[in-house]
Amino acid sequence: MSVDIDHRPVILTGDRTTGPLHLGHYVGSLKNRVALQHSHRQYLLLADTQALTDNASDPAKVRRNVLEVALDYLAVGIDPVQTTICVQSGLPALAELTLLYLNFVTVARLERNPTIKDEIQARGFGRDIPAGFLCYPAAQAADITGFKANVVPVGEDQAPLIEQTNEIVRRLNRQVGRDVLPEARALIPSVGRLPGVDGKAKMSKSQGNAIALSATPDEIRDAVRRMYTDPNHLRASDPGTVEGNVVFTYLDAFDEDRAAVEELKARYRQGGLGDASVKRRLDDVLQSLLAPIRERRAALERDPGYVLDLLRAGTSAARERTQATLDEVRAGLGLFTFEEAGFAAPR
């Protein structure tokens, strides 16, 4: 039997496969994942099963975007040697862990989760909430604990899901009488939620206000041109407001020349700097950031067999790890086994 000698902290993160990733994903988590993969044991989950919780009417979209999201991972610099990329629907242990964890959480607690409450309102479910969507926190707890993750990079709005995961972990550990599962720590990026180009909501594929990582130069230029600025800044000579100005929010997130950005803010506030000039600066920054990502993605698209082989190998390794966790949880809870009853396990 092989011995696991990798003692690095374990990271579990991932994305629902509902469409290609965008700049919000990049600044919110992807940049962190690329940096942390060398110091942590990282698993990236292509969450196609969870994507069905509000996309059950279009499973083809979910299936198609497994490869799209994987391409984005590799294009931004995720190294498949350092990071295990796996497909959620290929890990049956996670589904069973979810079912077990639902016995350690109430419906009222699921409904009180701030992240779930906000998402239910945003989607207009009312009381017609898909059960799978309501149970999302338990499913995410299964994902996190299935890999025995210590660290989970999430946006601030997702932190309540980590808190609920740890509640389930504590209740299960108390039931078992020992620490079968570790608690996880939320790793929240220094840059907050990135607004959409319209300034009205977070950047989102479903809202149509996102800049995809695979965006063409013209798509980037058009998105920057449409960005919300200061509605009272009618002329370049007028003093402008930086706070809440989407263009400056993006410059803060992506422009590495901090001194130059601060100088632009000062000029904008005092008057004498037009929106067009600030947008040209942002367009240059985003074009430089996304060009190499787009080129790497295009090269990978020409060899889908390579990407699928990586997913197959990663999912196989992840299946072994998550099944080991499920076996330990089942044993801790004292569930029935055929072996203990003197019979071979059914195949």
C-alpha positions in Angstrom: 0.0 0.0 0.0 1.3 3.5 -0.9 2.0 5.9 1.9 1.0 9.6 1.5 4.0 11.7 2.3 2.7 15.0 1.0 2.2 17.0 4.2 1.4 20.3 2.6 -1.9 22.0 3.6 -4.8 20.9 1.3 -6.7 23.4 -0.8 -10.1 22.6 -2.3 -11.7 25.1 -4.7 -13.5 25.1 -8.0 -16.2 26.5 -10.2 -19.6 25.6 -11.4 -19.5 24.6 -15.1 -22.1 27.1 -16.4 -19.8 29.0 -18.8 -16.3 30.2 -19.4 -14.6 32.1 -16.6 -14.2 35.9 -16.4 -12.1 38.6 -14.8 -14.2 38.3 -11.6 -13.0 34.7 -11.2 -9.5 35.7 -12.0 -9.1 38.5 -9.4 -11.3 36.6 -6.9 -9.7 33.2 -6.9 -7.7 32.1 -10.0 -4.7 34.4 -9.3 -4.5 33.0 -5.8 -4.8 29.4 -7.0 -1.9 29.9 -9.4 0.3 31.3 -6.6 -0.7 28.8 -3.9 -0.4 25.6 -6.0 3.4 25.5 -5.3 3.0 25.6 -1.5 -0.2 23.7 -1.1 -1.7 20.4 -2.2 -4.4 21.8 -4.4 -7.6 20.2 -5.9 -9.7 22.1 -8.4 -13.2 20.8 -8.8 -15.2 21.2 -12.0 -18.6 21.4 -10.2 -20.9 20.1 -12.9 -23.2 18.3 -10.4 -23.7 21.5 -8.4 -24.3 23.4 -11.6 -27.4 21.3 -12.2 -29.0 22.7 -9.0 -30.3 25.7 -11.1 -29.6 24.4 -14.6 -31.4 21.1 -14.6 -33.4 22.3 -17.7 -30.2 22.6 -19.7 -27.8 19.8 -18.8 -26.0 20.1 -22.2 -24.8 23.6 -21.2 -23.3 22.1 -18.0 -21.7 19.2 -19.8 -20.2 21.5 -22.5 -18.7 23.9 -20.1 -16.7 21.2 -18.2 -14.1 21.5 -20.9 -14.4 25.3 -21.2 -13.7 25.9 -17.5 -10.8 23.4 -17.6 -9.3 25.3 -20.6 -9.5 28.5 -18.5 -7.8 26.9 -15.6 -4.8 25.8 -17.7 -4.7 29.1 -19.7 -4.3 31.2 -16.5 -1.3 29.1 -15.3 -2.8 26.2 -13.3 -0.1 23.5 -13.5 -1.7 20.0 -13.7 1.5 18.6 -12.1 1.0 20.7 -9.0 -2.8 20.8 -9.0 -5.3 18.0 -9.4 -8.2 19.0 -11.7 -11.2 16.8 -11.4 -14.8 16.5 -12.4 -17.4 16.4 -9.6 -19.8 14.0 -11.3 -17.0 11.5 -11.5 -16.7 11.4 -7.7 -19.6 9.3 -6.3 -18.3 9.5 -2.8 -19.2 13.2 -2.7 -22.9 12.4 -3.4 -23.0 9.9 -0.5 -21.2 12.3 1.8 -23.8 15.0 1.0 -26.6 12.6 1.9 -25.0 11.7 5.2 -24.3 15.4 6.1 -28.0 16.3 5.5 -28.7 14.4 8.7 -26.5 16.9 10.6 -28.1 20.1 9.4 -31.7 21.4 9.5 -33.8 23.0 6.7 -34.1 26.1 8.8 -30.3 26.4 9.1 -29.9 25.9 5.3 -32.5 28.6 4.6 -30.7 31.0 7.0 -27.4 30.8 5.2 -26.8 34.3 4.0 -25.2 33.2 0.7 -28.1 30.9 -0.1 -30.7 33.6 0.9 -29.1 36.1 -1.4 -28.9 33.6 -4.3 -32.5 32.6 -3.8 -33.6 36.2 -4.0 -31.4 37.0 -7.0 -32.8 34.0 -8.9 -36.4 34.8 -8.0 -37.2 31.3 -6.7 -39.7 32.5 -4.1 -40.8 29.3 -2.4 -40.2 27.2 -5.5 -36.6 26.5 -4.5 -35.0 23.4 -6.1 -34.2 21.1 -3.2 -30.7 20.6 -4.7 -30.1 24.3 -4.6 -31.3 24.6 -1.0 -28.9 21.7 0.0 -26.0 23.4 -1.7 -24.2 24.1 1.6 -24.3 20.4 2.5 -23.0 19.5 -1.0 -20.2 22.0 -0.6 -19.3 20.6 2.8 -19.0 17.2 1.1 -16.7 18.7 -1.5 -14.4 20.4 1.1 -14.3 17.5 3.6 -14.1 14.8 0.9 -10.7 16.1 0.1 -10.0 16.9 3.8 -9.2 20.5 2.8 -7.7 22.9 5.3 -8.0 26.0 3.2 -10.7 27.1 0.8 -10.2 30.3 -1.3 -13.5 32.0 -1.6 -15.0 35.5 -2.0 -16.3 37.2 1.1 -19.9 36.5 0.0 -19.1 32.7 0.2 -17.6 32.7 3.7 -20.9 31.7 5.3 -20.7 28.4 3.4 -17.3 27.6 5.0 -18.8 28.5 8.4 -21.7 26.0 7.8 -19.2 23.4 6.6 -17.4 23.7 9.9 -20.7 23.4 11.8 -21.4 20.1 10.1 -17.8 18.9 10.7 -18.1 19.7 14.4 -21.5 17.9 14.7 -20.3 14.8 12.9 -17.0 14.7 14.9 -19.0 14.9 18.1 -21.2 12.1 17.0 -18.2 9.9 16.1 -16.3 10.8 19.2 -13.1 11.8 17.5 -11.9 14.2 14.8 -12.6 12.3 11.6 -12.8 15.5 9.6 -10.8 18.7 9.8 -12.2 22.2 9.9 -11.4 24.5 7.0 -10.3 28.1 6.8 -11.7 30.5 4.3 -9.0 32.3 2.3 -10.5 35.7 1.2 -8.7 37.7 -1.4 -7.5 41.2 -0.6 -9.5 42.6 -3.7 -13.2 42.5 -3.0 -16.0 41.5 -5.3 -15.4 42.8 -8.8 -18.4 44.8 -10.1 -19.8 44.2 -13.5 -19.0 46.6 -16.3 -22.5 48.2 -15.7 -21.6 49.0 -12.1 -25.0 47.5 -10.9 -24.0 44.1 -9.7 -21.1 41.7 -9.3 -19.5 40.5 -12.5 -21.6 37.6 -13.6 -22.0 35.4 -16.6 -25.8 35.3 -16.1 -26.0 39.1 -15.8 -24.2 39.6 -19.1 -21.9 42.2 -17.5 -18.6 40.2 -17.5 -15.4 40.2 -19.4 -14.4 36.6 -20.3 -10.8 35.5 -19.9 -11.1 34.5 -23.6 -12.4 37.9 -24.7 -11.1 39.2 -28.0 -9.4 42.6 -28.1 -12.5 44.2 -29.6 -14.7 42.6 -26.9 -12.4 44.0 -24.2 -12.4 47.5 -25.8 -16.1 47.5 -26.1 -16.6 46.4 -22.5 -14.3 49.2 -21.2 -16.0 51.8 -23.4 -19.4 50.8 -21.8 -18.1 51.0 -18.2 -19.9 53.0 -15.6 -17.9 56.0 -14.4 -19.2 59.2 -12.6 -22.5 60.4 -14.1 -21.8 63.9 -12.9 -18.4 64.0 -14.6 -19.8 65.6 -17.8 -16.6 67.4 -19.0 -12.9 66.6 -18.5 -12.6 69.8 -16.6 -15.2 68.8 -14.0 -14.0 67.3 -10.7 -14.9 63.6 -10.7 -15.6 60.9 -8.1 -13.3 57.9 -7.8 -15.3 55.9 -5.3 -17.9 53.7 -7.0 -16.3 54.5 -10.3 -16.0 51.1 -12.0 -13.0 52.1 -14.2 -11.0 53.0 -11.1 -12.1 49.8 -9.3 -10.7 47.8 -12.2 -7.5 49.8 -12.3 -7.1 49.1 -8.5 -7.6 45.4 -9.2 -5.4 45.0 -12.3 -2.9 47.9 -12.8 0.4 47.0 -11.1 1.7 50.6 -11.4 0.1 51.8 -8.1 1.8 55.2 -8.2 0.4 55.9 -11.7 -3.1 54.9 -10.6 -3.0 57.2 -7.6 -1.8 60.0 -9.8 -4.8 59.4 -12.1 -7.1 59.5 -9.2 -5.8 62.8 -7.9 -6.1 64.4 -11.4 -9.6 63.0 -11.8 -10.7 64.3 -8.4 -9.4 67.8 -9.1 -10.7 68.0 -12.7 -8.8 68.0 -15.9 -8.9 64.3 -16.7 -11.5 62.9 -19.0 -13.2 59.5 -18.8 -11.8 58.5 -22.2 -8.2 58.9 -20.9 -8.8 56.7 -17.9 -10.6 54.1 -20.0 -7.7 54.0 -22.5 -5.4 53.2 -19.6 -7.6 50.4 -18.4 -8.0 49.0 -21.9 -4.2 48.8 -22.2 -3.9 47.1 -18.9 -6.6 44.5 -19.7 -5.3 43.8 -23.2 -1.8 43.1 -21.7 -3.3 40.8 -19.1 -5.6 38.8 -21.3 -3.6 38.4 -24.5 -1.3 35.7 -23.2 -4.2 33.9 -21.5 -6.2 34.0 -24.7 -3.3 32.7 -26.7 -2.6 29.8 -24.3 -6.3 28.9 -24.3 -6.4 28.8 -28.1 -3.4 26.5 -28.3 -5.0 24.1 -25.7 -8.3 24.1 -27.6 -6.5 22.6 -30.6 -5.6 19.6 -28.5 -8.8 18.6 -26.5 -7.5 15.1 -26.1 -4.6 16.4 -23.9 -7.1 18.3 -21.7 -9.4 15.3 -21.4 -6.5 13.0 -20.4 -5.6 15.4 -17.7 -9.2 15.4 -16.4 -9.4 11.7 -16.5 -6.2 11.3 -14.5 -7.2 14.0 -12.0 -10.6 12.6 -11.5 -9.2 9.1 -10.9 -6.8 10.4 -8.2 -9.6 12.5 -6.6 -11.9 9.5 -6.6 -9.5 7.5 -4.6 -9.0 10.3 -2.0 -12.7 11.1 -1.6 -13.6 7.4 -1.3 -11.1 7.0 1.5 -12.8 9.9 3.3 -16.2 8.4 2.8 -15.0 5.0 4.1 -13.7 6.7 7.2 -16.9 8.6 7.8 -19.0 5.5 7.3 -16.8 3.6 9.7 -17.0 6.4 12.3 -20.8 6.4 12.2 -20.9 2.7 12.5 -22.9 2.1 9.3 -23.6 -1.5 8.2 -21.0 -3.3 6.1 -21.2 -6.7 4.4 -17.7 -7.5 5.4 -18.5 -7.2 9.1 -21.5 -9.5 8.6 -19.2 -12.1 7.0 -20.1 -11.5 3.4 -18.2 -10.1 0.4 -19.2 -6.6 -0.5 -21.6 -6.4 -3.5 -20.1 -5.2 -6.8 
